[in-house]
Amino acid sequence: MTKTGILYGVGVGPGDPELMTVKAWRIISMAPVVAYLTANSTESTARDIAKPFLPDDVIELKIDMPMRTEREPAQEAYDRGAAAITEHLKAGRDVAMLCEGDPFFYGSFMYIFARLADRFETIVVPGVSSITAAAARMGRPLSARNDVLKVLPATLEADRLREELLTAQSTAIIKVGRHFGKIKNILSALDLISKATVIENATRANERIRKVEDVEGDSLPYFTTILVYTGSETW
Amino acid sequence: MTKTGILYGVGVGPGDPELMTVKAWRIISMAPVVAYLTANSTESTARDIAKPFLPDDVIELKIDMPMRTEREPAQEAYDRGAAAITEHLKAGRDVAMLCEGDPFFYGSFMYIFARLADRFETIVVPGVSSITAAAARMGRPLSARNDVLKVLPATLEADRLREELLTAQSTAIIKVGRHFGKIKNILSALDLISKATVIENATRANERIRKVEDVEGDSLPYFTTILVYTGSETW
């Protein structure tokens, strides 16, 4: 009987390939199959990041995601992806699923994990998340001492964002994208805009860092994070 | 004239040396000087983690921290550490300061950064933080979709902890240590205790994972994190 393969959820970090962990590098170098999500069968940020470490003869398993906001087509895509991964695992081949940042920090890996972890040995390799990468690139602490740090998806309703911002010392607003205008208005109204910095594509070649008050327009790339700091700066 | 050295704040990750980034590995392998905080001139968790990657001939600069809670002795220790690092940088030697987890995620590196970054080129290398490592080891997502994620130092007052816990979908309570009893009481009172898992020394040899309700006593090791999840689990 063939021994079944191991499923790895591998965080490849925020963008700079050197910010992959040694463990991610080892697993990606040795796994016979790598899997990743793609949009329109082509783009995969996670694959771009891991590219320098992919062996020439690796089998690449693309899980194509429909570019729609409805829940059902995405669920069907995860079902198909899980089925394709299952075939490899049953044949005894380890599968490394590549995940931007960290697999369990607002990642899509959980959808594959939920479908397969009870049937196959599954190992999650944590990665550097976009929020600590953003702070490193801005050159200022993300959080210190007794600060309350909050991570707020920009998709939340304005009232909720306002309420949470008011009681945090440090806030990372993630998935900013087309919600930038809304966020900027909220930060202005709360008089927090001077303490807010925005970073697009942290640690990637097209990285861009600006003060939120200097940015015009309502929309920025999806991989945009805003950090707001109101804690004591008596470092 | 000698070119001055570069100061690196290097995150070495949560404990497993393989969870160091490739970048941290490269910098630690090449820097002529590594610096780190010690308690009583001996123990350094960050050095323990980086040990497999330290060259034999590296100069080790220990910054000894007084084991007291007052602010002033610690500030003096950082002043002395910054002065010692300055000597190496002025002599043209790069200095890599080793930091557990991520340098800017509740780390001590900010105290050295605040003293030196305006005078010397300083590069911060982000690392895997304890909270995503904890989720990976527990085998469950840290946060998903539109969850509000909060990081709460266990040192906060009970009222504040209660308030923040009530409005989060996911919470990481860090630096639990001697505050465990307080935290357990709060989680019981809020009826959250069945959703709370505690991890000591995540990814280290002495790692231990338990349900909070199964743990007796008022105190646990300093490097203890509690994750509480109340978001939707319809993954």
Interface residues (C-beta under 8 A of the other chain):
Chain A: G9 G11 G13 P14 D16 P17 E18 L19 M20 T21 V22 K23 W25 R26 D102 P103 F104 F105 Y106 G107 M110 Y111 F113 A114 A117 T122 V124 V125 P126 G127 V128 S129 T132 A133 A135 A136 R137 G139 R140 P141 L142 S143 A144 R145 N146 D147 V148 L149 K150 V151 L152 P153 T155 L156 R160 E163 E164 T167 W235
Chain B: G11 G13 P14 D16 P17 E18 L19 M20 T21 V22 K23 W25 R26 D102 P103 F104 F105 Y106 G107 M110 Y111 F113 A114 A117 T122 V124 V125 P126 G127 V128 S129 T132 A133 A135 A136 R137 G139 R140 P141 L142 S143 A144 R145 N146 D147 V148 L149 K150 V151 L152 P153 T155 L156 R160 E163 E164 T167 W235
